């Protein structure tokens, strides 16, 4: 076999990792243990499953070598029990059988790899080295992400989806830097919230955050707003006025919808980014500033560059780091926590439906919640927030019915009413289906009585014609042609 190294030869500084061997065969344990100790691994051994599980409860290891066949329990059972408590520690199965079926079973149950007796020492050591290094890197990455999330605060950004976690991880990484950042996303996805989070978690957090609505001002007024002006610079300039860049000195300036800025203003903005200086309108003196620039757009700036509507050099200056916000329809798992967040906020705003701790007790009935989940939210989080605020204001009881939702949501996909071949509802029909079916029958009755005249039917039902039209669409009522009453 191998000669074990002395304790002096195994200095603690050289230990590459801790490995637990669980195998009932003493020769296997000793042989593996000696091989691994020669490679500067700290090795512990267990002669059966019960002892191995006890060791795993009291200590952590970088790798577990687990025998597939043991007298007290099978290795697959032990593997399953380990994975119920620990999904990260790498586990290699040891088997004397080496069949594909056994390997597949072990890998499906959570093993990272397997090797057969007798094994190739060199190949085994290579795989163990690789797996321990990979596991250590993954743990370090997990710890880094946890540290970042503890260090950086995003109180107004709600999202549990993997895509939003990636966005927030990137925000945490770039916030401490001085780099210019371009935030892409559809209208209503929360681009300004992300910009504020970057500022709030940067060294400039105690300085001004100055937002600029780039598309709401004509070019001349925008330049005056950005760079300021001196007295007499133009008609109506009665006094000197500081611009946003000067107000944002040592802080952050945020350009919302930067694609709307004209080419002349783009050239002046490029100069500020490059030279860190500008001249107020009507002045011959330059002002130096230290400003971090964040920009956002829902437009394709590359396409605007190709069309000659946006400067290519400015685009590359802005696009040092790009953060892309996913639309709400692509992260629907974030809808329930967003609803809860907005319920809490607007219930407090309206002092309605609060428990003793000031938390909302409001919730949507199942049918309403399903409609919220099925809707595609073209206005993204902003549209969702408006729908929730409406629900809070209109709700008269803690369970919010679907009827208070905006028409755009109610009518988006139509109401699905389950009926049998005779047109009857099933015994398990929900209250929502019962009400919708009753409403549909009453509207059809009114339309038939009025010879399918929607105007007359609306009058008979005492509702506006527009409301009737919406209900006809939502309930999928097929309008028949008016019959000729004079025909015989």
C-alpha positions as CSV (number, residue, x, y, z in Angstrom):
1,X,0.0,0.0,0.0
2,X,1.3,3.5,0.9
3,X,3.4,4.7,3.8
4,X,1.6,7.4,5.8
5,X,3.3,10.7,6.2
6,X,4.3,11.9,9.7
7,X,2.3,14.6,11.5
8,X,5.3,17.0,11.0
9,X,5.2,16.4,7.2
10,X,1.4,17.3,7.2
11,X,1.7,21.0,8.1
12,X,-1.7,22.7,8.5
13,X,-0.8,25.3,5.8
14,X,-0.6,22.6,3.2
15,X,-4.1,21.1,3.7
16,X,-6.0,21.3,0.4
17,X,-9.4,20.3,1.9
18,X,-11.3,18.0,4.2
19,X,-12.7,14.7,2.8
20,X,-15.0,12.2,4.5
21,X,-14.8,8.5,3.4
22,X,-17.8,6.4,4.2
23,X,-17.1,2.7,3.4
24,X,-17.5,-0.5,5.3
25,X,-14.4,-2.1,3.8
26,X,-11.3,-1.2,6.0
27,X,-8.9,-1.8,3.1
28,X,-10.7,0.6,0.9
29,X,-10.9,3.3,3.6
30,X,-7.2,2.9,4.4
31,X,-6.1,2.8,0.8
32,X,-8.1,5.9,-0.2
33,X,-7.2,7.7,3.0
34,X,-3.4,7.2,2.5
35,X,-3.6,8.3,-1.2
36,X,-5.5,11.5,-0.2
37,X,-3.3,12.3,2.8
38,X,-0.2,12.1,0.5
39,X,-1.9,14.8,-1.6
40,X,-2.2,17.0,1.5
41,X,-5.9,16.4,2.1
42,X,-7.3,16.1,5.7
43,X,-9.2,12.8,5.8
44,X,-11.8,11.4,8.2
45,X,-13.3,7.9,7.9
46,X,-16.6,6.2,8.8
47,X,-17.1,2.4,8.7
48,X,-20.8,2.5,8.1
49,X,-23.7,4.8,7.1
50,X,-24.8,5.7,10.6
51,X,-21.3,6.9,11.6
52,X,-20.9,8.8,8.4
53,X,-24.2,10.7,8.9
54,X,-23.2,11.5,12.5
55,X,-19.9,13.0,11.3
56,X,-21.7,15.1,8.6
57,X,-24.0,16.5,11.3
58,X,-21.1,17.7,13.4
59,X,-18.6,18.9,10.8
60,X,-18.4,20.2,7.2
61,X,-16.4,18.7,4.4
62,X,-15.2,19.7,1.0
63,X,-16.0,16.3,-0.5
64,X,-17.6,13.0,0.6
65,X,-16.6,9.6,-0.9
66,X,-19.6,7.3,-0.3
67,X,-19.7,3.6,-0.9
68,X,-22.8,2.4,-2.8
69,X,-23.2,-0.9,-0.9
70,X,-23.0,-1.0,2.9
71,X,-24.4,-3.5,5.4
72,X,-26.6,-1.1,7.4
73,X,-27.9,1.1,4.5
74,X,-27.5,1.5,0.8
75,X,-25.4,4.3,-0.4
76,X,-28.3,5.7,-2.4
77,X,-30.4,6.0,0.7
78,X,-27.5,7.8,2.5
79,X,-27.1,10.0,-0.5
80,X,-30.7,11.0,-0.4
81,X,-30.6,11.8,3.3
82,X,-27.5,13.9,2.9
83,X,-29.0,15.9,0.0
84,X,-32.1,16.6,2.0
85,X,-29.9,18.6,4.4
86,X,-27.0,19.7,2.2
87,X,-27.3,20.4,-1.5
88,X,-23.8,21.9,-2.0
89,X,-21.1,19.4,-0.7
90,X,-19.8,17.4,-3.6
91,X,-20.4,13.6,-3.3
92,X,-18.6,10.9,-5.2
93,X,-20.1,7.4,-5.2
94,X,-17.8,4.3,-4.8
95,X,-19.1,1.2,-6.6
96,X,-17.7,-2.2,-7.4
97,X,-20.3,-2.7,-10.2
98,X,-19.7,0.3,-12.4
99,X,-22.9,-0.2,-14.5
100,X,-24.5,2.7,-16.4
101,X,-27.7,2.0,-14.5
102,X,-26.1,2.4,-11.1
103,X,-24.3,5.6,-12.2
104,X,-27.5,7.1,-13.6
105,X,-29.3,6.3,-10.4
106,X,-26.6,7.9,-8.3
107,X,-26.3,11.1,-10.5
108,X,-30.1,11.5,-10.5
109,X,-30.2,11.2,-6.7
110,X,-27.7,14.1,-6.4
111,X,-24.2,12.6,-6.7
112,X,-21.6,14.7,-8.5
113,X,-19.7,11.8,-9.9
114,X,-18.8,8.1,-9.3
115,X,-15.8,5.8,-9.7
116,X,-15.5,2.0,-9.8
117,X,-13.3,-0.3,-7.9
118,X,-10.4,-0.8,-8.7
119,X,-9.8,2.9,-9.6
120,X,-7.1,4.8,-11.4
121,X,-5.3,6.8,-8.7
122,X,-4.2,9.6,-11.1
123,X,-7.6,10.1,-12.7
124,X,-9.3,9.9,-9.3
125,X,-7.1,12.6,-7.8
126,X,-7.6,14.9,-10.8
127,X,-11.4,14.6,-10.5
128,X,-11.2,15.2,-6.7
129,X,-9.0,18.3,-7.2
130,X,-11.3,19.6,-9.8
131,X,-14.5,19.1,-7.8
132,X,-13.1,20.6,-4.6
133,X,-11.9,23.6,-6.5
134,X,-15.2,24.1,-8.2
135,X,-17.1,23.6,-4.9
136,X,-14.9,26.2,-3.2
137,X,-15.4,28.7,-6.0
138,X,-19.2,28.3,-5.9
139,X,-19.3,28.8,-2.1
140,X,-17.1,31.9,-2.4
141,X,-19.5,33.3,-5.1
142,X,-22.5,32.5,-2.9
143,X,-20.8,34.2,0.1
144,X,-19.9,37.2,-2.0
145,X,-23.5,37.6,-3.3
146,X,-24.8,37.4,0.3
147,X,-22.3,40.0,1.4
148,X,-23.2,42.3,-1.4
149,X,-26.9,42.0,-0.7
150,X,-26.3,42.7,3.0
151,X,-24.1,45.6,2.2
152,X,-26.3,47.2,-0.5
153,X,-29.9,48.2,0.1
154,X,-32.7,48.2,-2.5
155,X,-35.8,49.0,-0.3
156,X,-38.1,50.1,-3.2
157,X,-37.1,47.3,-5.7
158,X,-39.3,44.2,-5.4
159,X,-38.4,41.0,-7.2
160,X,-37.6,37.4,-6.4
161,X,-37.1,36.2,-10.0
162,X,-33.7,35.1,-11.1
163,X,-33.6,37.8,-13.7
164,X,-34.1,40.6,-11.2
165,X,-31.6,39.0,-8.8
166,X,-29.0,39.2,-11.6
167,X,-29.9,42.8,-12.2
168,X,-29.5,43.6,-8.5
169,X,-26.2,41.7,-8.3
170,X,-24.9,43.9,-11.2
171,X,-26.2,47.1,-9.5
172,X,-24.3,46.1,-6.4
173,X,-21.1,45.6,-8.4
174,X,-21.2,48.8,-10.4
175,X,-22.6,51.2,-7.7
176,X,-19.3,52.0,-6.1
177,X,-17.6,52.9,-9.4
178,X,-17.5,56.2,-11.3
179,X,-18.5,54.6,-14.6
180,X,-21.3,55.9,-16.8
181,X,-24.2,53.5,-17.0
182,X,-27.0,53.0,-19.6
183,X,-30.2,51.4,-18.3
184,X,-32.4,49.8,-21.0
185,X,-36.0,48.8,-20.4
186,X,-39.6,49.3,-21.6
187,X,-41.7,52.1,-20.1
188,X,-42.7,51.4,-16.6
189,X,-40.0,48.8,-15.8
190,X,-38.5,50.9,-13.1
191,X,-35.4,52.4,-14.7
192,X,-35.3,55.5,-12.4
193,X,-35.6,53.2,-9.4
194,X,-32.5,51.4,-10.6
195,X,-30.7,54.7,-11.1
196,X,-31.6,55.8,-7.6
197,X,-30.4,52.5,-6.2
198,X,-27.0,52.9,-7.9
199,X,-26.7,56.5,-6.5
200,X,-27.9,55.5,-3.0
201,X,-25.3,52.7,-2.8
202,X,-22.4,54.8,-4.2
203,X,-19.8,57.0,-2.5
204,X,-21.9,59.9,-3.8
205,X,-25.0,59.0,-1.8
206,X,-24.8,62.0,0.4
207,X,-24.8,64.4,-2.6
208,X,-27.6,65.3,-5.0
209,X,-29.4,62.9,-7.3
210,X,-30.7,65.1,-10.2
211,X,-33.2,63.5,-12.6
212,X,-33.7,65.0,-16.1
213,X,-36.8,64.2,-18.1
214,X,-35.1,64.5,-21.5
215,X,-38.1,64.3,-23.7
216,X,-40.4,66.9,-22.0
217,X,-38.4,70.1,-22.8
218,X,-37.7,71.9,-26.1
219,X,-33.9,72.0,-27.0
220,X,-33.3,75.6,-25.9
221,X,-35.0,75.2,-22.6
222,X,-33.3,71.8,-22.1
223,X,-29.8,73.4,-22.6
224,X,-30.7,76.2,-20.2
225,X,-31.9,73.6,-17.7
226,X,-28.8,71.5,-18.0
227,X,-26.1,74.1,-18.2
228,X,-27.7,77.1,-16.6
229,X,-27.5,80.7,-18.0
230,X,-26.3,84.1,-17.2
231,X,-28.4,87.2,-16.9
232,X,-29.4,88.5,-20.4
233,X,-28.5,85.3,-22.2
234,X,-31.9,85.3,-23.8
235,X,-35.2,87.2,-23.5
236,X,-36.6,86.6,-20.0
237,X,-33.2,85.7,-18.5
238,X,-33.4,88.3,-15.7
239,X,-30.9,86.6,-13.3
240,X,-28.1,84.1,-13.3
241,X,-29.4,80.5,-12.9
242,X,-27.5,77.4,-12.1
243,X,-28.1,74.4,-14.3
244,X,-28.6,70.7,-13.4
245,X,-25.0,69.8,-14.0
246,X,-23.8,72.4,-11.5
247,X,-26.5,71.3,-9.0
248,X,-25.4,67.7,-9.4
249,X,-21.7,68.5,-8.8
250,X,-20.1,65.6,-6.8
251,X,-23.4,63.8,-7.1
252,X,-25.3,62.0,-9.9
253,X,-27.3,63.3,-12.9
254,X,-29.9,60.9,-14.4
255,X,-31.1,61.3,-18.0
256,X,-34.5,59.6,-18.5
257,X,-35.3,58.7,-22.1
258,X,-32.0,60.1,-23.3
259,X,-32.8,59.1,-26.9
260,X,-35.1,62.1,-27.1
261,X,-32.3,64.6,-26.8
262,X,-31.5,66.6,-29.9
263,X,-28.2,66.3,-31.8
264,X,-27.0,69.8,-30.8
265,X,-27.6,69.1,-27.1
266,X,-26.0,65.6,-27.6
267,X,-22.7,67.3,-28.7
268,X,-22.6,69.5,-25.6
269,X,-23.4,66.6,-23.4
270,X,-20.6,64.6,-24.9
271,X,-18.2,67.5,-24.1
272,X,-19.3,67.4,-20.4
273,X,-18.6,63.6,-20.3
274,X,-15.2,64.0,-21.9
275,X,-13.9,67.2,-20.4
276,X,-15.9,67.4,-17.2
277,X,-16.7,71.1,-17.9
278,X,-19.3,73.2,-19.6
279,X,-20.3,76.8,-20.3
280,X,-23.7,78.3,-19.2
281,X,-25.7,79.9,-21.9
282,X,-24.5,83.4,-22.6
283,X,-21.3,82.9,-20.6
284,X,-17.7,82.8,-21.8
285,X,-16.4,81.0,-18.7
286,X,-16.3,77.3,-18.2
287,X,-17.4,75.5,-15.0
288,X,-15.7,72.3,-14.0
289,X,-17.9,69.6,-12.4
290,X,-17.5,66.1,-11.0
291,X,-20.7,64.4,-12.0
292,X,-21.6,60.8,-12.5
293,X,-23.9,60.3,-15.5
294,X,-26.6,57.6,-15.6
295,X,-28.9,57.4,-18.6
296,X,-32.0,55.3,-19.4
297,X,-34.0,54.6,-22.6
298,X,-36.7,52.5,-23.9
299,X,-35.5,53.1,-27.5
300,X,-32.9,51.1,-29.5
301,X,-30.0,53.6,-29.5
302,X,-28.1,51.5,-31.9
303,X,-30.9,51.9,-34.4
304,X,-31.1,55.6,-33.7
305,X,-27.3,55.8,-34.4
306,X,-27.8,54.0,-37.8
307,X,-30.6,56.5,-38.6
308,X,-28.4,59.4,-37.8
309,X,-30.6,60.5,-34.9
310,X,-28.1,59.8,-32.1
311,X,-24.4,60.4,-32.0
312,X,-22.3,57.2,-32.2
313,X,-19.5,58.7,-30.0
314,X,-22.1,59.7,-27.3
315,X,-23.6,56.2,-27.5
316,X,-20.3,54.5,-26.7
317,X,-19.6,57.0,-23.9
318,X,-22.9,56.2,-22.3
319,X,-22.8,52.5,-22.8
320,X,-19.8,51.7,-20.7
321,X,-22.0,49.4,-18.5
322,X,-25.4,48.3,-19.7
323,X,-28.2,47.2,-17.4
324,X,-31.2,45.6,-19.0
325,X,-34.5,45.5,-17.1
326,X,-36.8,42.7,-18.1
327,X,-40.5,43.5,-18.8
328,X,-43.0,42.3,-16.2
329,X,-44.5,39.7,-18.6
330,X,-41.1,37.9,-18.6
331,X,-40.9,37.7,-14.8
332,X,-44.4,36.9,-13.7
333,X,-43.2,35.3,-10.5
334,X,-42.6,38.9,-9.3
335,X,-46.3,39.8,-9.6
336,X,-47.5,38.4,-6.2
337,X,-44.7,40.1,-4.2
338,X,-45.2,43.4,-6.1
339,X,-49.0,43.2,-5.4
340,X,-48.2,42.7,-1.7
341,X,-45.8,45.6,-1.7
342,X,-48.3,48.0,-3.3
343,X,-51.1,46.8,-1.1
344,X,-49.1,47.6,2.0
345,X,-48.2,51.1,0.6
346,X,-51.6,52.2,-0.6
347,X,-53.5,50.7,2.4
348,X,-51.3,52.9,4.6
349,X,-51.8,55.8,2.3
350,X,-55.6,55.4,2.5
351,X,-55.7,54.1,6.1
352,X,-57.7,51.1,5.0
353,X,-57.5,47.3,5.7
354,X,-54.5,47.4,8.1
355,X,-53.7,45.0,10.9
356,X,-52.3,46.1,14.3
357,X,-48.8,46.2,12.8
358,X,-49.7,48.5,10.0
359,X,-49.6,45.7,7.4
360,X,-52.3,45.3,4.7
361,X,-54.8,42.5,5.1
362,X,-56.1,43.0,1.6
363,X,-55.9,40.3,-1.0
364,X,-57.4,39.4,-4.4
365,X,-60.0,36.7,-4.8
366,X,-58.6,33.7,-6.8
367,X,-60.3,34.8,-10.0
368,X,-59.0,38.3,-9.8
369,X,-55.5,37.1,-9.0
370,X,-55.6,34.7,-11.9
371,X,-56.5,37.6,-14.2
372,X,-53.6,39.6,-12.8
373,X,-51.2,36.7,-13.5
374,X,-52.6,36.1,-17.0
375,X,-52.4,39.7,-18.1
376,X,-49.3,40.7,-20.1
377,X,-48.8,44.2,-18.5
378,X,-47.8,46.3,-21.5
379,X,-47.3,49.2,-19.0
380,X,-45.1,46.9,-16.8
381,X,-44.7,47.7,-13.0
382,X,-46.2,51.2,-13.3
383,X,-49.4,49.7,-14.8
384,X,-49.5,47.1,-12.0
385,X,-49.1,49.7,-9.4
386,X,-52.0,51.7,-10.8
387,X,-54.2,48.7,-10.9
388,X,-53.4,47.9,-7.2
389,X,-54.0,51.5,-6.1
390,X,-57.4,51.4,-7.9
391,X,-58.2,48.1,-6.1
392,X,-57.4,49.6,-2.7
393,X,-59.5,52.7,-3.3
394,X,-62.5,50.8,-4.6
395,X,-62.4,47.8,-2.3
396,X,-65.2,47.6,0.3
397,X,-64.0,44.3,1.9
398,X,-60.7,42.6,2.5
399,X,-61.1,40.2,-0.4
400,X,-61.0,42.2,-3.6
401,X,-63.3,40.9,-6.4
402,X,-62.4,40.9,-10.0
403,X,-65.0,43.5,-10.8
404,X,-62.8,46.3,-9.5
405,X,-60.0,45.5,-11.9
406,X,-59.5,47.9,-14.8
407,X,-61.3,47.0,-18.0
408,X,-58.0,46.5,-19.8
409,X,-57.3,43.5,-17.5
410,X,-60.9,42.2,-17.4
411,X,-61.2,42.2,-21.2
412,X,-57.7,41.2,-22.1
413,X,-58.3,37.5,-22.7
414,X,-62.1,37.2,-22.3
415,X,-63.9,35.3,-19.6
416,X,-63.7,31.5,-19.8
417,X,-67.0,29.9,-18.8
418,X,-67.0,26.1,-18.6
419,X,-70.2,24.6,-19.8
420,X,-71.3,21.1,-20.9
421,X,-72.9,20.2,-24.2
422,X,-76.3,21.5,-22.9
423,X,-74.8,24.8,-21.9
424,X,-75.0,24.2,-18.2
425,X,-72.2,25.0,-15.7
426,X,-70.4,22.1,-14.0
427,X,-71.1,21.4,-10.3
428,X,-67.7,22.8,-9.3
429,X,-68.2,26.1,-11.0
430,X,-66.7,29.1,-9.1
431,X,-68.7,32.1,-8.1
432,X,-66.9,34.1,-10.8
433,X,-68.1,31.6,-13.4
434,X,-71.7,31.6,-12.1
435,X,-71.9,35.4,-12.1
436,X,-70.3,35.7,-15.6
437,X,-72.7,33.0,-16.9
438,X,-75.7,34.8,-15.5
439,X,-74.5,38.1,-16.9
440,X,-74.0,36.6,-20.3
441,X,-77.4,35.0,-20.4
442,X,-79.1,38.3,-19.4
443,X,-77.3,40.2,-22.1
444,X,-78.2,37.6,-24.8
445,X,-81.8,37.8,-23.6
446,X,-81.8,41.5,-23.9
447,X,-80.2,41.5,-27.3
448,X,-82.6,38.9,-28.7
449,X,-85.6,40.9,-27.3
450,X,-84.2,44.0,-29.1
451,X,-83.6,42.2,-32.4
452,X,-79.8,42.4,-31.6
453,X,-79.8,46.1,-31.5
454,X,-77.0,46.9,-29.1
455,X,-78.2,50.5,-28.5
456,X,-81.7,49.3,-27.5
457,X,-80.3,46.5,-25.4
458,X,-78.1,48.9,-23.5
459,X,-81.2,51.1,-22.8
460,X,-83.2,48.0,-21.6
461,X,-80.3,47.0,-19.3
462,X,-79.9,50.6,-18.0
463,X,-76.2,50.6,-18.8
464,X,-74.1,52.8,-21.2
465,X,-73.6,51.4,-24.7
466,X,-69.8,51.5,-24.3
467,X,-70.2,49.3,-21.2
468,X,-72.4,46.8,-23.0
469,X,-69.9,46.6,-25.9
470,X,-67.1,45.9,-23.4
471,X,-69.2,43.1,-21.7
472,X,-70.0,41.6,-25.1
473,X,-66.3,41.4,-25.9
474,X,-65.3,40.1,-22.5
475,X,-68.1,37.4,-22.4
476,X,-67.4,36.4,-26.0
477,X,-71.0,37.0,-27.1
478,X,-71.4,36.4,-30.9
479,X,-73.6,39.2,-32.3
480,X,-76.2,38.0,-34.8
481,X,-77.5,40.0,-37.7
482,X,-80.7,41.9,-37.2
483,X,-83.7,40.1,-38.6
484,X,-86.1,41.9,-40.9
485,X,-89.3,42.2,-38.9
486,X,-91.3,43.3,-41.9
487,X,-90.5,40.2,-43.8
488,X,-93.2,37.6,-43.9
